[in-house]
Structures are given as C-alpha cells and as structure tokens.
Amino acid sequence: MNHTFFIWRNVRPICRRNCDVKLRNSFRWLSAVTPLSDSTSSPASTRIISPTKDQLRIVALRAAIPMIGFGFMDNLVMMTAGEAIDSTFGVTLGISTLMAAGFGQCFSDVAGNLSGGLVDGLVSKLHLPRHGLTQEQLDLRLSRLYSTLGACVGVVTGCLLGMSCLLFMDTDRADRARKAKELQSIFESVMGEGKKLFHAERAALFMLDEEKGELWSQVATGTKGIIKVNSNEGIVGACVQSGKLINVPDAYKDDRFDVEVDTKTGFRTKSVLAMPVTNDEGKIIGALQMLNKKNEDGSDGVFNSCEEQLARLMASHVKSFIRIVEG
C-alpha cells in the first residue's frame, strides 16, 4: 500500500507536465497552419480599396444635385417673402430691411422642412449613376472631401438660380414707399404750417419727375389723392422751367395759368406764389405753391415781399428734409 501511494504521488506531476507540453505544442502547430484573425493581423488583409476618379465624380454629383434644389427653394422663398414683408409691413410698421429679410429666412426654413421630401423624391426620379462604393469606402477622407465639395457647389448653384426671381421683382418698390411715407409725414407738417404762415387758402408741394416730364404732389392742403401736371404747363411749371420765384396777383390775367385745373377741381384760383425747390447741387427737384392769399379780415389779398422771403426760407427747409430722407 505504501509503495502504491509513493508511485502515484511521484508519477502524477510528471503526467501533468507532459500534458501541458503537448497542449502548448498543439497550439503552436495550429497557429502556424491557421493564424487567428484579430486586430493585430496583417494590414494588407484589412486594406480598403481607394475609389476611382469616376466614382469620386459620381459621389460629388449625387451630393450636389439635392443641394441645388434646397438652395433654389431657400433663396426663392426667402427673397419673395422678404420683399413682400418689406414693401407692406415694413413700410407700415417701420420694419427695417434686415428685419424683413430675417422674417423671410424664417419662411424659407419652414418651406425647406416641408419640401425636403419633395426634393428627395424628385432627385430619386433622375436615376443618377451609382458609384458602387461600400460604406467603408464612403467613409474615406477623399470620399468625404468630394461629397462636401459637391454639396457646396450644389447649394451655391441653387442659391444663384433662386436669385433669378430678382429679375421679375420691383426691388425699389419698398424704398419708394418708405420714402413717400417719410416725405408725406414731413411735408404734411411743413405745408400745414405754411398755409398758416402765408395766410393762404391752399398750399402744395410738387416734386419733379424728369423721366415722365410731370410734376406730382401727394401733399396739398384741401385736396385728396395725387395731383399731376405737366412740368412745362401752368404757373408752377413755369417756375420749375425758369428756376425763379413767381408771384402772380391774379391768375386769370396771366397767360401761363392753366384754367383746366380749376375746371377739374372746382377751385377758383386768384393769387399765386410759386418757389422752386433745389437739391444740394442746385438742380431743381420740385416747387412750392401757395394759392389765394387772405387778409386778416378774410378778404382776398396778394402775396408781398415778406412772403416771398418766407417762401425762399421754406424751400431751403424742404431741401434739407429731402436730403435727410434720401440719405
């Protein structure tokens, strides 16, 4: 029994060591025949094939086409909405052009979200060529560079195409309406006070439109709407043509007076005082006109030299106002 225990105690470690040696040799043989594929395997076995130039062009094209649609929609909606806001609410509420453009951009962003599916649907119907690249190839730096460049070119092209709406817009409409409102508010105050200062029955400010050859007025006490006369007719036309102050005691005795104006308006013109208005360069841009001087007792009078000096002073103030409005 003692001999048996002795043999078992000494033989067991030897068997265990022999098994360990055999196992290690087996793993070495397997590793040599079939190497394990792990993260430390040969770089050549995991190398990603670079896309060809044709494939990269297709990547850029497929990135550019949708952005053309988005850029076009963005600029078209922004400019259309911004111009509409600027020429309506902008004039009425005094909103600046930049603020109107900001509101237009809000409309553009909403339209972009609503029309995103439409643009994608249209692009899918174009049957664009396929690049045949895997996701790993698309994630390569060169592929992402071509995709980004294509998207940039596409969005710039779309924005430029969207700006074509400017060809069909009256881009100066808002500025004209805003200036007309500012002129009207300023001139209404001036002409209202002018009527009192001159003791005149009516006062008017005429602006010269050289292209149409007309004198027009939105500001005339005792009248409604816009008054238009030819720039070379009537006493106010003679004032503009000569560039000099004209003082007429009795309009019906002056050959320059246009009787048709009284016939249309039903007003009886008697005395007239007209003074040209010039800009800083001395160019005539309009004229002041006072009609029917009234004495303190209410009887008809004529404009005197003091009122002629007052007309020159008022014309100077009007010139300053116009310079401020036109910037």
Helices and strands as residue ranges (DSSP letters): H 2-33, G 43-46, H 53-87, H 89-93, H 97-124, H 135-138, H 141-162, G 163-168, H 173-198, E 200-209, E 214-220, E 227-230, H 234-242, E 246-248, G 251-253, H 259-265, E 272-278, E 284-293, H 305-326
